[in-house]
Amino acid sequence: LAWNLSASRKDRFEPYYWHLIIGPIPYLGFFEQSQAIRERDRLVSAGYDTGMYEIDAFSTLGRLPDPVTSAMLNREIGSLADTVLHELTHNTISKFADTNFNETLATFVGRTAALDFLAFAFGPDDPVVVQTRESNEDSDRLTAFLRTLYDELNVLYGSDRSSDQKIAQREGIVQAAQERFLEEILPQMHQPEVFRVYGTLGINNAFLLLNIRYNDGLDVFEGIHELTGRNWGQTLSLFSQAAARDDSIGFLRGVLAASGL
């Protein structure tokens, strides 16, 4: 359907922002692949890390009807349910100019509500439910690995080394981390063949920021959902209140702290 592009400084985790009428955004979608490639090449020439990937769904945050595309229908049922509910979350709750909150919220709701839907539609022990749950567990293992790598590189980027030294030394850190992934983490996966590519993939700052953008703080959203007894009406109400605050995640952490969780 389209291609998403994001970028970051090479010597620190600083995303590149496109400044549009709707405000600054750390990724940009293109319906024409040639345009995405041209913009990617411009950023590479300017010295940025870049990441570009295909997408089959998007949200206009409720401004326009969102399409269910033919490409989406190529997904397995669990992934399709997750994607539809992810995009519907953007239409239900969104925070202006806070992409990380919007995307992590949609990631949590999409995957969690998808499991609820699948269990209701097919039964809690149906293979599609088991497979979707295992896929989420694999994704969590990958996310934890990428977060650890992010933290390791952040220590390097916060040092007094020169920019060139940081860029040169990060390659060794990434390579060592990927070796650990193949030896220690991949064998724990339910579907290791799906995730093996992350042991050799060209991981850079843009890619790691993308993972943070969609997956950081999922435990906070899960804690709120547990607090409400997994009542979606109450959970979404608290998420909506959080979206109206300057520090949305801080607000939710405060709710959890007040409850003793």
N, C-alpha and C positions, 0 to 999 in steps of 0.2 A: 504493500500500500504506500509506504513512505520510508524515509531514512532519517534517523535522528543523529545529530552531531553534537558533541560536547568537546571541551578543550580545557587544559590546565597549564599553568606554569610548570616547567620541568624541574625546577629546584625547590618547589614547595607546593603544598596543596592550596592553590589559588585558582578557582575556576575562571574561565573566560566568560564574560557576560555580553549578550546581545541586548542592546537597549532599544526596546520597541515601544509602541504606544501604550501597551498594557504594563510596561515596566521592564526592569532588567530580568532576563531569564538565562539560566546556565546551560540550556540546550536549545537547539533549533531544529524543527522538522522541515523536510523538503519532499515534495511530491515528485520531483525530477531528480534522479540519481546524479545526473551530470552536474546539476547545481550544487548538490551536497559535496561532490568530489572537488569541485572548483573552490568552494569555501574551505573545505578541509585542507587543500593544498596551500591556500593562502595562509592559514593558521600555522601549518607546518613550516612554511617559509619564514614566518615571523618568530619561530622558535618555540612553538607550543606543542605539548603532547596533545593528541587528538584521539577520539574514539567515535566510530560511526557504526551504526547497526540498523538492521531492518526492523520496521514495526508494522503490525497489522491492525492496530487499533489506536484510537486517540479520543480525547474528550475536549469539548469546547466549554467546559465548566457550566453547562446548562444553557449557554447562549443560543446554541443551535442543536437540532436533533443529531445525536451521534450515530454513525452508521454501524450496522453489523455487516462486515464485509465478507466477501467470498474467502479471502485469506484467513479470516478468523475461523471459518467453518472447517478449515483443514486441521485445526487443533483437536487433540483428544478432549473428551467431554469434561474431564476435571480441569484442564487448562482453560477451556472455553468458559466454564462457569466462573473461574477465578478472574479471567480477563473482563468479562461482562460486569461482574460485581466491582472490580477495581475501577473501571471507567464510570460506573454509576455512582461510586463514592465521590469522585471528583464533582459530579453534578449535584450531589447532596450537600457536601461540606468542602469548602475550599477557602484558603487564606491568601490574600493578595500578597504577591512577592515573597512567598515562603515556600519554595519548591520542595525543600526537604520534608517539611511537615506534610504537605499535600501528598507527596509520593509515598512516604512511609506509612501514612494513614491508609492510603488506598491499597498498599501492599498488604497490610494487616487485615483490613476488612475483606479484600478480595479473596485471599486464601482461606481465612477463617470462615467466612460466610459460605464460600464454595463448599467446604466440607459439610457444613450444616445442610445445605441444599442437597448435596449428593446423598447424604445419609437419609434424608427425608424421602428423596425420590427413589432410591434403590435399596435402602436398608443399610444399617451401620456396619455390617460385615461384608457388604458386597465388594468384589475385587476392585471395582473402580474407586471406592472409598479408601480401601487399603493402599492402593497404588498412589493415590493423590496424597495421602498422609505420609507415605514413605518418600515421595518426591519432595514434600515440604521439609522433611527431616534432612534429606540430602542437601537441599538448598541452605538450610540453617548451618550445616557443617561447612559448606563453601563460604557462606557469609562470615562465619567465625574465623576461618582461615584468612580471608581477605582483610578482615578488621585487624587481625594480628599483624599482617604485613603492613597495613596502613600505619599502625602505631609504631612499628619498627622504623619505617621511613620517616615518620614525623620527628623521631628523635634525631635522625641524621639531618633533616632539613632545619631543625632548630639549633644545630651546632654552629660554631664559628668558622666552619670550613667555607671555602670560596664556592661560588655557584658552580663552576666547572668541576670542582672536587666532589660536590654533592651529586651531580649528575653522573659522574663516572662511578662513584662508589655505590650508587643505588642499584646498579646492574648486578653486582655481586649479592646484595641483599635479596633481590628478587629471585635470582637463580637458586640461592640456598633455600629460600622459602618454597619454591616450586618443587625442589627435590624432596623436602619434608612432606609436601602435599602428596606426592606420588607414593612415598614410602609409608606414611603414617595415616593420612586422612582418607585417601582414595579407597583403601581396603575396607573402610568402615561404611562405605556408601552402599545403598541398596541397588543402585544402578551405576556402577563405576564407569561403564562404557560411555555414559552420557557426560560425565564430568572429567574424564581423562584429559581432555583438551586443555584444561586449566593448568596442567602441569607443564605445558610447553607454550601456551598462549603468550603473545607479547603484552605483558601487563605493564601499564604506565599510570601516571597520576590521573589522567582523565578517566581511565577505566576504574580505578579505585574510588574516585569521587562519585562515579556513577553508582557503584555498589552502596556507598554511604547514603546517597540520595534516596535510594529505594528501600534500604533495609536497616538503617540505624535507629535504634530505640524501639524495636518491635516489642521488646519485653514490657515497655511502659504501657503500650496499648493493650497488650495481653493482660497486664495487671488490672487495668480499668475494667476490662470485660469480665474478669473473675470477680471483681468487687461488686459488679451489678448482678451477679448470679447468671452471667452470660445472657442477660436480657438486652436484645439489640436496641430496643427503643431507648432504654436508659443509657446504654453505652454510647449511642450516637448523640444523645443529648449532651453528655459530658464532652465528647469530641467536638461538638459544635461550640460549646462554651470555651473550650481551649482555643479554637480557631479565632475567637474574638479577642484573645489576650496577646500581649506583646511577646511573652515567652510561653508559647503553647505547651511545650514539653515540660517546662518548669511548673506550669499550672497543674498538669496531670500528675507530676511527681508529688506535688503538694497534696493533691487529693488522696493519693496512695499513702503518703506519710501520715495524714490526719486519720486515716482509717486503721493505721497500725500495720499495713501490709508493706 
